Amino acid sequence: MGEREPNHTDSENQPESRPFPRTLFDMGQIVVTAGAAMTLEAIRRHPVQLIARHVEGDWGQLPEHDVEVNERALEYGERLFSRYEIEDSRFYVITERDRSITTVLLPEEY
């Protein structure tokens, strides 16, 4: 697998001129749950910010074991899971193993 871009930090401002992300996998249909959409709007973030990190292989705040699971999942076609903490909110981004759908959701919507 090639060399990775450095991970983004939640405190970084994502510049408007940032190039389109280098995608590591197909995302399929993208769905944002109502709770995630409302929370993102309240903290003035856009779901694309989370989706871009996810598809680049920046899995957010995951334990090392779960990062390794995702790395294997890229190779073997399993489900991919990311967790991002932004301000006081936590979000999950999940791409199903068949790559048919990627969902942005709150933990309580899981």
JOZICOR-V86982 format. One line per field, one symbol per residue. ss: DSSP state (@ for helix, = for strand, . for the rest). phi: phi as a letter, one per 40 degrees, with the letter a starting at -180 (. if undefined). burial: 1 if it has 9 or more other ideal C-beta (glycine too) atoms within 8 Angstrom, else 0. A space follows every 10 residues. Layout:
ss: ???
phi: ???
burial: ???
//
This chain:
ss: .......... .......... ........== ==.@@@@@@@ @@....@@@@ @@@@@@...= ...@@@@@@@ @@@@@@...= ======..== =====..... ======@@@.
phi: .cccccccbc cccccccdcd ccccaccgcb bbcdcccccc cccfbbdccc cccdccgccg cbcddccccc cccccbgccb bbbbbbfbbb bbbbbcdcgc abbbacdccc
burial: 0000000000 0000000000 0000101101 0110111011 0010001011 1111110111 0100011011 1111000001 1111100010 1111110010 1111110000
//
